Structures are given as C-alpha cells and as structure tokens.
Amino acid sequence: MKPVYLRLGLILVVLVVSIVMIWPRHEGEWINLNLGLDLKGGSHLVLEVVTDDAVKAECNVWATRIAEELRDQGYPDARGEVDQPGRFRISGIPADRLGEAVALAKDRLSGWTVTTEGTDLVARMPDSQIESIRDQAVEQALQTIRNRVDQFGVAEPLIQRVGGRGSNRILLQLPGVEDPSRVKNLIQTQAQLEYRMAYYAPDGTGPFQGLTPEDVVAQLGGTLPPGVEVLPVYHRNNVTGEKEIASYMAVEKASIITGSDLTDARPSRDSYGRPAVSFQLDVEVASRFARHTRENVGRIMPIVLDGKIESAPRIETEIGASGQITGEFTPEQAQDLSLVLRAGALPARVVTIEERTVGPSLGLDSIRQGLRAIVIGFVAVMIFMVVYYKLAGVNAVIALLMNLLIIAAVMAFFGATLTLPGIGGFILTVGMAVDANVLVFERIREELRAGKTTRGALEGGFGKAMSAIVDANITTLIAAVLLFNYGTGPVRGFAVTLSIGILASLFTAIFVSRTLFELRLGNRPGARLYI
C-alpha cells in the first residue's frame, strides 16, 4: 500500500497547488485567469500603416544630406525637397555646375537614378529599396505599438500583422480597456519630434510669422525660399482647454535633432511650473546640438511635433546633453508624450480602418453561456458514467473534475488568456478526458469476463488500453500545436486550452484514476470492482 499512498500524496499536492493558482487575486474576480476581449470587453482595432510616409522620410534624409554636402562644396543656395514618395529634387544649383552636382549625387546615392529636370537635380530611389522600407515600416510600427501598449499597462493585448508580408495592416485587441480613446490616440500619435530653426533671411531678418500662411509668404516676397516651409503654431485655449492654431511661422525643413536622437524622456515641469517633458540626448548628437545652439544664440528654435509647432523658444545659451520640451501640455499629455518618445516614434502615420468595442456586459454574458455549457456537458457525462459504469463511474467523475482544475491552474501559472474559443476547448476536453476512462473501463470488463481476478483485470485494463489512449491523445496534441503555430488569436486560445487539457487528461485518466482504484481495493484479495 505504500506506493499507493505516495501517489495519493502527489495527487493531493497537485490538487492544493492547482487551487492556490486559480484562487482569485483581486476583488470581483471569479477566478485567477486573464480574460480575452470576448469575455472581458475592450477594443478591437484594425490599423493601417501609411507606408508612403516612411518612404518620404527616408528620401528627406538623403535630400538633406545631399543638399548640405552641396552647400559645403560651394553651392550656397542648394535646397533639397521630396516631391513624391521615393523621389527628391535639389534646387538652387547654377546651370553651369549642374553636371558636377549630378556626379557628386551619383557617387553618394548608390543604386539611385539621378537625372536633371531643368536646373534641378532629381534622384529616384530603387524600387527594391522602396519595398524594403515599406515592409520595415510596418514591422517597426508593430514593435513601436507593442512597446507603447506595454508601457501603458494593458493586460494581455493581441498585437499582430495581418495579411502576411506585403500587408500594411495591424490587428490590435485591448481587453478590459476603460479609456479606449486615450489608448487609441496614444497608439496613433506618430510622435515625430523635431527641433528645427526658424527661417532667417541672408541679411539676418526674421523670424517670419503671421496669422495665415499667406501672410508669412507675403513677408518673404511672395515665394518660399527652397528648403523652407510654413507650419502652424499651436497654443491652448483658456476657455475650451483645447489646442488651436495661434499663428504660422516659416521654418527650415532640415531637422537639428529628432526623436530618434533621444535616449530617455520623462514628464517634468518647466520654469513656470507647467507640465513639460525632459529628455536626454545621445552623446554624439549632444555635441552637435551644443555646437548648433552655441552658433545660434538669440534665434528662435521651434519644437515641431508631428508637423505642428508646439512651442517656439528662443535660444538663450548653449544646450548640451539634456533639454526640455515645452508647449502648454496637460499632465496627462506630458505623461503620454514622454511614453511614446521612450517607446520610439512611429515610422509612418497609422490610421484606423476598423474599430469595434465589446462591452463588459457582453463579455459577462459569454462567460455565463460558456460556464453553462461546461456544466451541462459535465453533468451529462457524469450521469452517463455513473449509470453505465456504477461506482467506477464515480472514479471517472473525480478524475474529470481534477482535469478541469489542472487546466485552469496551468493557464493561470503561465498567464494564458481565456477566450470564448478557450471555453470551447474546456468543453471538448471534458469529452476527450472521459474517452480515456471509457477505453480503460471496457478493457477491465473484458479482462473480468475472461476470468481474471479483480487486480489482474485492473492491471490488464490499464496496460492494454495505454497504447490506444496515448495514440489518440498524441495525434490530437499534434493538431492543437499546428493550430497554435498557424492560427490567429481566438484559434490559438482554443489550441492552448486543448493542448493543456490533453496532457492533463493523460495524468488524470491514467495516474489519478488508477490510484483511486488501487486505494479502494487495498490489500483485500476478495475485493470487487463495480464496473
């Protein structure tokens, strides 16, 4: 009997650990399991990455570099500008030196097509590079969104690319989100931070600012100089609390530093006690930024966020490795901005093309319906097993109850998310778990009819049924693993529950059930099995 009691002790340990694992940790919870979107409620979003933005951004980097190099080579009026995705032009080049400029650009732009249109130099990116940038933009957006959602604290989100390579769509499910609009804004904020210089004319006049873009252009003689654009300046309305356009300013298109140059960003307060964001710069960038601010003391340096001027401070002194972003933020906006800057800027705009909200009441209804299905299925199986197999059926019912308990405990331990298809996996497991008991019980009946003793029938029943049980469960487990690897969220939830249920049923139907049989028989040679 000693081995039987050792096995019984192991079963009790598993039982206690399982109860501890599923015991509710927070008030209002019915079980310690993460619930999916369909059970807990939340937001379902399908996002689309505007990959043209990433291609334009890459072109803008090269346009700025080539223009700067041309100015260093004696082309003082050279200005770069992206005119379409994958193509930029350089203006301000003297006609008699255009050939030299083209040769320099070809030397720097390997694989690009460099031509001329009038007196402008035009460069086009190779198609293969454009496709690579588009794909990388989606992957980077996916990672950035995941970082932002993780820092925001959403439990068990589903974030994945849909449609495979070549698709620019991202599926996002946020279970239990109480403020989906804030999360949505947080995700879609591109957070393209740039420190630029306000435009100053060659004679030093500037900056140029007006109530409308036309006012600014008029101040510049009716035409914007190359490499200059007019951006809106925002301020907060004291009555509505919303940000609105206060004026427009002419700024250089070239960036001094960008959000990618930041190593850290945290909410803080400015010198007037208003919410702001403090940041730290990369070491190499810090020296360049210090030199630039030192050379432009007294001039305006607008802080541009997603194409809008948040504030336009004047450079009072040299700025080194750290700085501050000001702009009439609320504390929540300062917190969100620092979060997205730490998580990284999106490489392109992300737009919502589908949005659904699942209410908590619908989720609770799904839980009730799922639990009702489990209970009905379990009771039906229990009645059949007890009626057909008598006391042996009670053994199977105990093993089945423990099987469900182990499934829930393992899911809680690994932090798996329970979804509505997962509840379906629970229901299917009830049938599959009892199937192993049926195989064993029928084998035991055959052994008893063949004239074997009770203990011999028990040994033969479990021994001869073992191969059939293992084969049936392993083939189902293979199917579940394939569903998990190639399925999406709901399908994977079903596969997880089914896989755990299969392994748990092997333990309960073979180890637990047999232990209960042997415990009942004990050392009595004449003991009978009611089966």
Secondary structure, DSSP 8 states (H G I E B T S, - for coil): -HHHHHHHHHHHHHHHHHHHHHS--STT-SSS-EE-HHHH-EEEEEEEE-HHHHHHHHHHHHHHHHHHHHHHTT-TT-EEEEEETTEEEEE---GGGHHHHHHHHHHHSTT-EEEEETTEEEEE--HHHHHHHHHHHHHHHHHHHHHHHHHHT-SS-EEEEESSTT--EEEEEEET-S-HHHHHHHHH----EEE--B---TTS----EESSHHHHHHHTTSS--TTEEEEEEEEE-TTT--EEEEEEEEEESS-SEEGGGEEEEEEEE-TTS-EEEEEEE-HHHHHHHHHHHHHTTTSB--EEETTEEEE--B--S---SEEEE-SS--HHHHHHHHHHHHH---SS-EEEEEEEEE-HHHHHHHHHHHHHHHHHHHHHHHHHHHHHHTHHHHHHHHHHHHHHHHHHHHHHHHT-EE-HHHHHHHHHHHHHHHHHHHHHHHHHHHHHHTT--HHHHHHHHHHHHHHHHHHHHHHHHHHHHHHHHH--HHHHHHHHHHHHHHHHHHIIIIIIHHHHHHHHHTT-TT-----
